[in-house]
Amino acid sequence: MRTCNNKAQLQATVQQYRQEGQTIAFVPTMGNLHQGHLDLVRKARKLCDLVIVSIFVNPLQFGPGEDLDAYPRTMAADKEKLFSEGVNLLYAPGVEDIYPDGMERQTVVSVPDLGDTLCGSSRPGHFDGVTTVVCKLLNIVQPDVAVFGEKDFQQLSIVRKMVSDLSMPVNIVGVATKRDEDGLALSSRNGYLTEEERRIAPLLHQTLTTCREAIACGFDNFLQLESHARMQLLQAGFEPDYFAVRDAQTLRAVTEDTAEVAILAAARLGNTRLIDNVRLSLNPVDDWRMLADG
Ligand code: PAF
């Protein structure tokens, strides 16, 4: 596995791959890799000849008082994992490679509407930081395909919208959330949880799936479902940020035209902010197909 720490090295290598006629799948990450990331890498390997992974803890997507400094940096262990997964190239730039003129002077890419709600409301500027860095990384790497996790469902929707609105020639692929046996979605931030918090944490996913079951059974008072779920989370010791039943396409309220519902939640447990989501197709044929496919 080759490692490039700057844009010039990376682009020279990518040019060589292109001359050889190889297709490229790209997995952007902030490192501290877990099985969820490795699932993205495995998907990427199936889709293209070569896989490029980036590790960059992007300061532009962290707000004041957030965990930028505490965010786990585990480059040596990450490299080993990527090597074992057969990754061809690691791009691990420094902040000055991505923001050579400083972050204040950086042109910002902002996706309206989708970025203003849910995590966008509670973390102002976060998604602008994400779309700006993802846009830059896609322009630097110029992959055929880029792979993102569905755990960050709002992020995935926003990236898809950016790529479509800016006519970027890349195919965005989402990969299902990887979970621990008790349902907790894998996340680099799970490492912040104390033993007691780790015991409570799976309740976030349980609350989401209970809500999904209620909707699947025909219960359609979403406000009641949301407030009941928030209450359950509060009682268990979470500080819920939002628990929302939304249209999976628009991330706005469910309407008569909604084909798929996304139930999304963010909640703080001690010092850790956890997010998760589940989805439900409102088209019974899709559910039947899913059952038939196992
Ligand atoms: O999901 C992440 O890890 C980050 O938001 C991403 C997409 C790598 C951009 O920094």
Boltz pocket constraint, residues with backbone or C-beta under 6 A from the ligand:
constraints:
  - pocket:
      binder: B
      contacts: [[A, 28], [A, 29], [A, 30], [A, 56], [A, 58], [A, 61], [A, 129], [A, 130], [A, 133], [A, 134], [A, 152], [A, 155]]
      max_distance: 6.0
